[in-house]
Amino acid sequence: STGLTEDQKEFQKVALDFAAKEMAPCMAEWDEKEIFPVETMRKAAQLGFGGIYVKPDVGGSGLSRLDTSIIFEALSTGCTSTTAYMSIHNMCVWMIDTFGNEEQRHRFCPSLCSMEKFASYCLTEPGSGSDAASLLTSAQRKGDTYVLNGSKAFISGGGDTDVYVVMCRTGGPGPKGISCLVLEKGMPGLSFGKKEKKVGWNSQPTRAVIFEDCIVPVGNRLGAEGQGFSIAMQGLNGGRINIASCSLGAAHASVLLAQEHLTVRKQFGEPLANNQYLQFRLAEMATRLVAARLMVRNAARALQDGREDAPVLCSMAKLFATDECFGICNQALQMHGGYGYLKDYAVQQFVRDIRVHQILEGTNEVMRMIVARNLLQG
């Protein structure tokens, strides 16, 4: 909490308490039984965590990107998988709040901010992941409607959520032909694939989202035709900060678990905490965590201020924090020895849940491309 305002310390305390009382005791069960903890998330929404950086007139909390990062880091100490879904949901509500007209904002945002309804972000397709500008899902305009055909892959919440923010092609090839439509569950022609079996992130369902002559009113388009790719990328700048923040929470929790294990576990007649090699590794873990946290918070401030370098700072923060925090969690597991590989111990779940953070919201290879392009363009 160093350097935070009194309000931010209070947000952090509320989120840490919620994580400890409402999430951590259920984390293993949600993972094992693949439970989507709807009621727990609705409790979080009562604290203002359903639309953290959404404007208050439609039910949001109106907080800053830094406030949001602090909250997601704190919540992630209780269950990284559930918090990561909440971060995606928040990104979707922000996109509707920011790019929707007044009618759309007031139609969709209040029930999403309260988490009466849940949202999913639909960009990735079976044939276009990192190359998002080549997406093929098409929307043909017919009068006051679009006819949507295609499919999306790896959609968090898919099938269990109510609102789908979909990037689709309304024009020619490339990013300028992409528009953004908001779909609602139950629309004719909208269906879902099988629930995917995943290494981690098991407290949130993942399915393909399929469109077969799906009829969507033109009034459900966010922004103008051709604006979709810009909307998607602006959403992802914040999404990268959010997912990096979730990584910080997992790493923070893993450092504490390692610290406790080194203190209580004895080998060769003395606690592991007396071993200088392990002391040094713990010190490195804590140092890398603090460095990653500072980077994420710096990028969050830049994004909040609308700085020109915000996108590249978000990419740097996402790259650095997700790589470093996975290493921290993995080292914490190693420190547990054989116990770390047992599902009775929480550290293995943090490792499994955090691994995908290096892939989603833009792979870390793509983050390197963004940073390098920025440097070489001068």
C-alpha positions as CSV (number, residue, x, y, z in Angstrom):
1,S,0.0,0.0,0.0
2,T,3.1,2.3,-0.2
3,G,2.3,5.5,-2.0
4,L,-1.5,4.9,-2.1
5,T,-4.0,7.5,-1.0
6,E,-6.2,6.8,2.1
7,D,-9.1,6.0,-0.3
8,Q,-7.0,3.5,-2.2
9,K,-5.9,1.9,1.0
10,E,-9.5,1.5,1.9
11,F,-10.4,0.0,-1.4
12,Q,-7.5,-2.4,-1.0
13,K,-8.6,-3.4,2.5
14,V,-12.2,-4.1,1.4
15,A,-11.0,-6.2,-1.5
16,L,-8.5,-8.1,0.6
17,D,-11.1,-8.9,3.3
18,F,-13.6,-10.0,0.6
19,A,-10.9,-12.2,-1.0
20,A,-10.0,-13.8,2.4
21,K,-13.5,-14.4,3.6
22,E,-15.6,-15.0,0.4
23,M,-13.1,-16.4,-2.1
24,A,-10.1,-18.1,-0.7
25,P,-12.1,-20.7,1.4
26,C,-13.9,-21.8,-1.9
27,M,-11.0,-21.5,-4.3
28,A,-10.1,-25.2,-4.4
29,E,-13.8,-26.3,-4.6
30,W,-14.6,-23.9,-7.5
31,D,-11.5,-25.3,-9.3
32,E,-12.2,-29.0,-8.7
33,K,-15.9,-28.9,-9.4
34,E,-15.7,-26.2,-12.2
35,I,-18.2,-23.9,-10.4
36,F,-18.9,-20.5,-11.8
37,P,-19.4,-18.6,-8.5
38,V,-22.2,-16.3,-9.6
39,E,-23.5,-15.4,-6.1
40,T,-20.1,-14.6,-4.8
41,M,-19.4,-12.3,-7.7
42,R,-22.8,-10.6,-7.1
43,K,-21.7,-10.0,-3.5
44,A,-18.5,-8.4,-4.9
45,A,-20.7,-6.2,-7.2
46,Q,-22.5,-4.9,-4.1
47,L,-19.1,-3.5,-3.0
48,G,-18.9,-1.7,-6.4
49,F,-16.6,-4.3,-8.1
50,G,-19.0,-5.0,-11.1
51,G,-18.3,-1.8,-12.9
52,I,-15.2,-0.4,-11.2
53,Y,-14.2,2.1,-13.9
54,V,-17.7,2.7,-15.3
55,K,-19.5,6.0,-14.9
56,P,-21.7,6.3,-11.8
57,D,-24.8,7.4,-13.7
58,V,-25.3,3.9,-15.1
59,G,-24.4,2.1,-11.8
60,G,-20.6,2.1,-12.0
61,S,-18.1,3.1,-9.3
62,G,-16.4,5.7,-11.4
63,L,-12.9,4.8,-10.1
64,S,-9.5,5.3,-11.7
65,R,-7.4,2.7,-13.6
66,L,-5.0,2.6,-10.6
67,D,-7.8,2.1,-8.2
68,T,-9.0,-0.8,-10.4
69,S,-5.5,-2.4,-10.5
70,I,-5.3,-2.2,-6.7
71,I,-8.7,-3.9,-6.3
72,F,-8.0,-6.7,-8.8
73,E,-4.6,-7.5,-7.3
74,A,-6.3,-7.7,-3.9
75,L,-9.2,-9.9,-5.1
76,S,-6.8,-12.2,-6.9
77,T,-5.2,-13.3,-3.7
78,G,-8.4,-15.1,-2.9
79,C,-9.1,-16.7,-6.3
80,T,-7.2,-15.6,-9.4
81,S,-9.5,-17.4,-11.9
82,T,-12.7,-15.8,-10.6
83,T,-11.0,-12.3,-10.4
84,A,-9.7,-12.7,-14.0
85,Y,-13.2,-13.3,-15.2
86,M,-14.4,-10.3,-13.3
87,S,-11.7,-8.2,-15.0
88,I,-13.0,-9.3,-18.4
89,H,-16.6,-8.5,-17.4
90,N,-15.5,-5.0,-16.2
91,M,-13.7,-4.4,-19.5
92,C,-16.9,-5.3,-21.4
93,V,-19.0,-2.9,-19.3
94,W,-16.5,-0.2,-19.8
95,M,-16.6,-0.6,-23.6
96,I,-20.4,-0.3,-23.6
97,D,-20.2,2.7,-21.2
98,T,-17.5,4.5,-23.3
99,F,-18.5,3.7,-26.8
100,G,-22.3,3.2,-26.5
101,N,-24.9,5.9,-27.0
102,E,-27.0,7.0,-24.0
103,E,-29.8,4.5,-24.8
104,Q,-27.3,1.6,-24.9
105,R,-25.5,2.7,-21.8
106,H,-28.7,2.8,-19.8
107,R,-30.0,-0.4,-21.3
108,F,-27.0,-2.6,-20.7
109,C,-24.7,-1.1,-18.0
110,P,-26.9,-1.1,-14.8
111,S,-27.6,-4.8,-14.8
112,L,-24.0,-5.5,-15.7
113,C,-22.6,-3.3,-12.9
114,S,-24.8,-5.1,-10.4
115,M,-23.8,-8.4,-11.9
116,E,-27.4,-9.3,-12.2
117,K,-26.1,-10.1,-15.8
118,F,-22.6,-11.1,-16.9
119,A,-20.7,-10.2,-20.0
120,S,-18.2,-11.9,-22.3
121,Y,-15.6,-10.4,-24.7
122,C,-15.7,-12.0,-28.2
123,L,-12.6,-11.3,-30.3
124,T,-10.5,-14.4,-30.8
125,E,-11.6,-16.9,-33.5
126,P,-10.4,-20.5,-34.3
127,G,-8.2,-19.1,-37.1
128,S,-7.3,-15.6,-35.7
129,G,-5.8,-15.2,-32.3
130,S,-2.8,-12.8,-32.3
131,D,-3.8,-11.7,-35.8
132,A,-7.1,-10.2,-34.6
133,A,-7.4,-7.9,-37.7
134,S,-7.9,-11.0,-39.9
135,L,-11.1,-12.1,-38.1
136,L,-13.7,-13.7,-40.4
137,T,-17.0,-13.5,-38.4
138,S,-19.2,-11.5,-40.8
139,A,-22.2,-9.2,-40.2
140,Q,-24.2,-8.4,-43.3
141,R,-26.5,-5.4,-43.0
142,K,-30.1,-6.0,-44.0
143,G,-32.3,-3.0,-43.3
144,D,-32.4,-2.4,-39.5
145,T,-30.5,-5.6,-38.7
146,Y,-27.2,-7.4,-39.2
147,V,-27.1,-11.1,-40.1
148,L,-24.1,-12.5,-38.2
149,N,-22.2,-15.7,-39.2
150,G,-19.0,-17.2,-37.9
151,S,-17.6,-18.3,-34.5
152,K,-15.4,-17.2,-31.6
153,A,-13.1,-19.3,-29.6
154,F,-11.9,-19.4,-26.0
155,I,-14.6,-17.1,-24.8
156,S,-14.5,-16.7,-21.0
157,G,-18.0,-17.1,-19.5
158,G,-19.3,-18.3,-22.9
159,G,-22.7,-20.0,-22.6
160,D,-23.2,-19.0,-18.9
161,T,-23.1,-15.2,-19.5
162,D,-25.9,-12.9,-20.8
163,V,-24.2,-10.2,-22.9
164,Y,-21.6,-10.7,-25.7
165,V,-19.4,-7.9,-27.0
166,V,-18.6,-9.2,-30.5
167,M,-16.1,-8.0,-33.0
168,C,-17.2,-8.8,-36.6
169,R,-16.5,-7.9,-40.2
170,T,-19.0,-5.4,-41.7
171,G,-16.6,-4.1,-44.3
172,G,-13.5,-5.1,-46.3
173,P,-10.4,-6.9,-45.1
174,G,-8.1,-5.5,-42.4
175,P,-8.9,-3.6,-39.2
176,K,-11.0,-0.9,-40.8
177,G,-13.6,-3.4,-41.8
178,I,-14.4,-4.5,-38.2
179,S,-17.4,-3.3,-36.2
180,C,-18.6,-4.1,-32.7
181,L,-22.0,-5.5,-31.9
182,V,-23.6,-6.3,-28.5
183,L,-25.5,-9.6,-28.5
184,E,-27.8,-10.9,-25.8
185,K,-28.2,-14.6,-24.9
186,G,-31.3,-16.1,-26.4
187,M,-31.0,-14.3,-29.7
188,P,-32.0,-16.7,-32.6
189,G,-28.9,-18.1,-34.2
190,L,-26.6,-17.7,-31.2
191,S,-25.3,-21.0,-29.8
192,F,-22.3,-22.3,-27.9
193,G,-19.8,-25.1,-28.2
194,K,-18.8,-27.7,-25.5
195,K,-17.3,-26.5,-22.3
196,E,-13.6,-26.7,-22.6
197,K,-11.4,-28.7,-20.2
198,K,-8.6,-26.4,-19.1
199,V,-5.4,-26.6,-17.1
200,G,-6.5,-23.7,-14.9
201,W,-9.2,-20.9,-14.8
202,N,-11.7,-23.6,-13.9
203,S,-14.0,-21.3,-12.0
204,Q,-15.0,-19.7,-15.3
205,P,-16.5,-21.7,-18.2
206,T,-14.9,-21.4,-21.6
207,R,-16.7,-22.2,-24.8
208,A,-16.9,-21.4,-28.5
209,V,-19.6,-18.8,-29.4
210,I,-21.3,-19.7,-32.7
211,F,-23.4,-17.4,-34.9
212,E,-25.6,-19.0,-37.6
213,D,-27.7,-16.4,-39.4
214,C,-28.0,-14.6,-36.0
215,I,-30.2,-11.5,-36.3
216,V,-28.8,-8.5,-34.4
217,P,-30.5,-5.0,-34.4
218,V,-28.4,-2.2,-35.8
219,G,-29.3,-0.4,-32.6
220,N,-26.9,-2.9,-30.8
221,R,-23.8,-1.6,-32.7
222,L,-21.3,0.2,-30.5
223,G,-19.9,3.3,-32.3
224,A,-19.8,3.6,-36.1
225,E,-19.2,0.9,-38.6
226,G,-15.5,0.2,-38.9
227,Q,-14.7,1.5,-35.4
228,G,-14.7,-2.1,-33.9
229,F,-11.0,-2.8,-34.1
230,S,-10.2,0.5,-32.3
231,I,-12.8,-0.2,-29.7
232,A,-11.3,-3.7,-29.2
233,M,-7.8,-2.5,-28.8
234,Q,-8.7,0.3,-26.4
235,G,-10.5,-2.3,-24.3
236,L,-7.4,-4.5,-24.4
237,N,-5.1,-1.7,-23.1
238,G,-7.1,-1.7,-19.9
239,G,-7.5,-5.5,-20.0
240,R,-3.8,-5.9,-20.0
241,I,-3.4,-3.8,-16.9
242,N,-6.3,-5.8,-15.3
243,I,-4.8,-9.3,-16.1
244,A,-1.3,-8.1,-15.0
245,S,-2.9,-7.0,-11.7
246,C,-4.5,-10.4,-11.3
247,S,-1.0,-11.9,-11.8
248,L,0.3,-9.6,-9.0
249,G,-2.3,-11.0,-6.6
250,A,-1.4,-14.6,-7.4
251,A,2.3,-13.9,-6.9
252,H,1.7,-12.0,-3.6
253,A,-0.3,-14.9,-2.2
254,S,2.3,-17.4,-3.4
255,V,5.1,-15.4,-1.7
256,L,3.2,-15.6,1.6
257,L,2.5,-19.3,1.2
258,A,6.3,-19.9,0.5
259,Q,7.2,-17.7,3.5
260,E,4.9,-19.8,5.8
261,H,6.1,-23.1,4.4
262,L,9.8,-22.2,4.9
263,T,9.1,-21.3,8.5
264,V,7.2,-24.5,9.5
265,R,8.9,-27.2,7.3
266,K,12.1,-28.8,8.7
267,Q,14.8,-30.6,6.8
268,F,18.2,-31.7,8.1
269,G,17.2,-30.8,11.6
270,E,16.3,-27.1,11.1
271,P,13.6,-25.0,9.4
272,L,14.0,-24.4,5.7
273,A,13.9,-20.7,6.5
274,N,17.5,-21.1,7.9
275,N,18.8,-22.1,4.4
276,Q,20.5,-19.1,2.9
277,Y,19.8,-20.3,-0.7
278,L,16.1,-20.3,0.0
279,Q,16.3,-17.0,1.8
280,F,17.9,-15.5,-1.3
281,R,15.3,-17.0,-3.6
282,L,12.5,-15.6,-1.4
283,A,14.2,-12.2,-1.4
284,E,14.4,-12.3,-5.2
285,M,10.7,-13.3,-5.4
286,A,9.6,-10.4,-3.3
287,T,11.8,-8.0,-5.2
288,R,10.5,-9.1,-8.6
289,L,6.9,-8.8,-7.2
290,V,7.5,-5.2,-6.1
291,A,9.1,-4.3,-9.4
292,A,6.2,-5.7,-11.4
293,R,3.7,-3.9,-9.2
294,L,5.4,-0.6,-9.7
295,M,5.4,-1.2,-13.5
296,V,1.7,-2.1,-13.6
297,R,0.7,0.9,-11.4
298,N,2.8,3.3,-13.6
299,A,1.0,2.0,-16.7
300,A,-2.4,2.3,-15.0
301,R,-1.7,6.0,-14.3
302,A,-0.6,6.6,-17.9
303,L,-3.8,5.0,-19.2
304,Q,-5.9,7.0,-16.8
305,D,-4.2,10.2,-17.9
306,G,-4.7,9.4,-21.6
307,R,-1.0,9.6,-22.3
308,E,0.3,8.9,-25.8
309,D,2.7,6.3,-24.4
310,A,0.0,4.4,-22.5
311,P,-0.5,1.5,-25.0
312,V,3.2,0.6,-25.0
313,L,3.4,1.0,-21.2
314,C,0.4,-1.3,-20.8
315,S,2.1,-3.8,-23.1
316,M,5.4,-3.6,-21.2
317,A,3.5,-4.0,-17.8
318,K,1.5,-7.0,-19.1
319,L,4.6,-8.7,-20.5
320,F,6.8,-8.1,-17.4
321,A,4.2,-8.7,-14.7
322,T,2.7,-11.9,-16.2
323,D,6.2,-13.4,-16.9
324,E,7.7,-12.5,-13.6
325,C,4.6,-13.4,-11.5
326,F,4.4,-16.8,-13.1
327,G,8.1,-17.3,-12.2
328,I,7.3,-16.3,-8.6
329,C,4.4,-18.7,-8.3
330,N,6.4,-21.5,-9.9
331,Q,9.3,-20.9,-7.5
332,A,7.0,-20.9,-4.6
333,L,5.7,-24.3,-5.7
334,Q,9.3,-25.5,-5.9
335,M,10.0,-24.4,-2.4
336,H,7.1,-26.6,-1.2
337,G,8.8,-29.6,-2.6
338,G,6.5,-32.6,-3.2
339,Y,3.8,-30.9,-1.2
340,G,3.6,-28.1,-3.8
341,Y,2.4,-30.7,-6.4
342,L,-0.6,-31.8,-4.3
343,K,-3.9,-30.2,-4.8
344,D,-4.3,-29.9,-1.0
345,Y,-1.9,-27.0,-1.3
346,A,-3.1,-23.7,-2.8
347,V,0.2,-22.8,-4.5
348,Q,-0.3,-25.3,-7.4
349,Q,-3.6,-23.7,-8.2
350,F,-2.0,-20.2,-8.4
351,V,0.6,-21.7,-10.9
352,R,-2.2,-23.3,-13.0
353,D,-4.4,-20.2,-13.0
354,I,-1.7,-17.7,-13.7
355,R,-0.1,-19.6,-16.6
356,V,-2.7,-18.5,-19.2
357,H,-2.1,-14.8,-18.4
358,Q,1.0,-15.0,-20.6
359,I,-1.2,-16.0,-23.5
360,L,-4.5,-14.0,-23.3
361,E,-5.2,-10.3,-23.8
362,G,-2.4,-10.5,-26.4
363,T,0.3,-13.1,-26.0
364,N,3.6,-11.9,-24.5
365,E,5.2,-12.4,-27.9
366,V,2.8,-9.9,-29.3
367,M,3.6,-7.5,-26.4
368,R,7.2,-7.7,-27.4
369,M,6.2,-6.9,-31.0
370,I,4.2,-3.8,-29.8
371,V,7.1,-2.6,-27.7
372,A,9.7,-3.2,-30.4
373,R,7.6,-1.4,-33.1
374,N,7.2,1.6,-30.8
375,L,11.0,1.8,-30.2
376,L,11.9,1.3,-33.9
377,Q,9.4,3.9,-35.1
378,G,11.1,6.4,-32.9
